[in-house]
Amino acid sequence: MPRKSSGVSRRRVLAGGALALALSGMNFVVSKNTSRLLGAPRGRRVVVVGGGYGGVTAAKYVKKENPDAEVILIEKNQLFVSCPLSNLYLVGLINYGQLCFPYNRLHTKYGVKVINDFVTDIDLPKRRVYLSSGYIEYDYLILSPGIEYDFYEYPFYEEASWFYPGAFRPGSEHLYLKRLLEEFEGENVVFTVPKMPYRCPPAPYERAALMLSYIRENGLKAHMYFIDANEYPPVLREGFMKAYNDFYRGMATYITGATIKEIDIASKTIKTDKGDVRFDFGSIIPPMRAPKFLEEIGLIYDDEKWVRVDPMTFETKVRNVFVIGDSCESYLPKSGYAANSQAKVVARIVADRIRGKEPEGELIQHGVCYAMVNLRSAIMVEVEYKYNVKTRKVKKILREDNTWKVSTAKRYHEWARGLWRDMFF
Ligand SMILES: Cc1cc2nc3c(=O)[nH]c(=O)nc-3n(C[C@H](O)[C@H](O)[C@H](O)COP(=O)(O)OP(=O)(O)OC[C@H]3O[C@@H](n4cnc5c(N)ncnc54)[C@H](O)[C@@H]3O)c2cc1C
């Protein structure tokens, strides 16, 4: 198929701007739907919000550990789409279908009730979760709604992220970014990384490496402006910096510790405290925060962006309300594997409490991230925290493998397949 220009026309830009104005001028009044969806809970109803890495694992494992529990998973999307491995999809190493899983298996195999709806509010004192279709009461609440782009503090990212997606949220952004990359034929590619914390610390650096590989493989005459709010890759620094020097020397300008002040889509210019960058195409990753509704229900303190939890049990200041995954402030970097292992910790606590016990022994959380440095080889980082419930002692193990290998890239695929199996099968 011939490559075509992806240039965003002035007309499209104006149309986008007009839409933004129209939306911001609208006054939405969201009234609560007060129909009760299910009968009253009887001490063992667990409601899980968010069917991503944390929520799916929590729902499955609570039900597995305690088949008598009534487990309800609420997720706004029909299909699970994985962010891990999505950078590989972007450059054609895997297809989109490999990232997708239906939720029905959680119901047919494990008896988890899955409701595809949007959570609009939660009343913590009354223990009610409001959906657009009505409300559900709970005995235990596990929240894993992931991240939101922080357009509240950084509104200028919003329009930019429509046109040049950051693709750090699961779903359609990945599809659109891939199309833009395939159609691009200009000169300047921009790629921006927000300041930590954001989800999956190595993922932007993997994407930069893979986009540069793609540019070279396709013989494009493009130069990347890589604008990083951090001084260096916050993890796997040695591996990434060596890879950039060895494989992509001269193909990119790495602007580190840069603060983005403004993004002008009409002139395709990013203004930073280290100078302006003009671009033809890009992936602009906005700063992130936990979803705003967690603040509205009182789980996020003023001027903070993530939910404070007990870092080993993930319980919030409200008993039997847990927040796991990227939304919470935890020892582990925000990652799918971390969300999966946090979910198992919480599943154990909830299953024990339903049986009238508190957990004993060790609670273990584990994070693993792989990152491709070119189309064939990968590096990886692994971190583990072991918490002894009795002594309250925490033991940390950190391991980085900065030497890229083809075998690590193979393990990357096996790791993802294993994780998806653990969640859905
Ligand atoms: C490019 C990229 C590469 C990555 N690579 C790795 C990797 O190699 N290893 C790794 O471990 N991690 C990786 N990650 C990180 C990983 O994707 C996240 O850390 C993980 O998804 C966090 O899980 P979560 O459950 O907190 O959130 P999510 O998986 O995002 O799930 C949140 C869910 O909640 C739903 N939701 C939100 N609000 C509502 C609402 N109001 N009502 C109903 N549903 C709602 C959302 O639709 C979503 O399905 C990567 C991320 C990206 C972007």
The ligand as an ORCA input file, in Angstrom:
! r2SCAN-3c Opt
* xyz 0 1
  C       3.124      1.440     26.082
  C       3.017      0.735     27.403
  C       3.789     -0.374     27.665
  C       3.692     -1.028     28.907
  N       4.488     -2.113     29.143
  C       4.413     -2.742     30.344
  C       5.245     -3.868     30.631
  O       6.090     -4.298     29.827
  N       5.122     -4.463     31.839
  C       4.196     -4.051     32.760
  O       4.097     -4.676     33.813
  N       3.415     -2.954     32.532
  C       3.505     -2.287     31.366
  N       2.708     -1.185     31.128
  C       1.902     -0.596     32.220
  C       0.526     -1.231     32.389
  O      -0.241     -1.119     31.211
  C      -0.233     -0.524     33.513
  O       0.641     -0.324     34.603
  C      -1.419     -1.361     33.930
  O      -2.356     -1.363     32.882
  C      -2.035     -0.855     35.235
  O      -3.139     -1.633     35.581
  P      -4.414     -0.944     36.255
  O      -5.356     -2.054     36.596
  O      -3.989     -0.025     37.318
  O      -5.027     -0.017     35.096
  P      -5.592     -0.435     33.675
  O      -4.994     -1.695     33.203
  O      -5.473      0.776     32.793
  O      -7.132     -0.704     33.936
  C      -8.005      0.311     34.339
  C      -9.398     -0.058     33.822
  O     -10.377      0.714     34.511
  C     -11.386      1.091     33.610
  N     -12.044      2.267     34.161
  C     -11.471      3.455     34.498
  N     -12.392      4.296     34.996
  C     -13.572      3.639     34.970
  C     -14.890      3.992     35.352
  N     -15.176      5.192     35.869
  N     -15.873      3.078     35.184
  C     -15.598      1.848     34.672
  N     -14.367      1.462     34.292
  C     -13.355      2.339     34.444
  C     -10.620      1.347     32.324
  O     -11.466      1.257     31.203
  C      -9.560      0.246     32.336
  O      -9.981     -0.916     31.669
  C       2.785     -0.530     29.880
  C       2.003      0.590     29.611
  C       2.115      1.228     28.380
  C       1.253      2.429     28.112
*
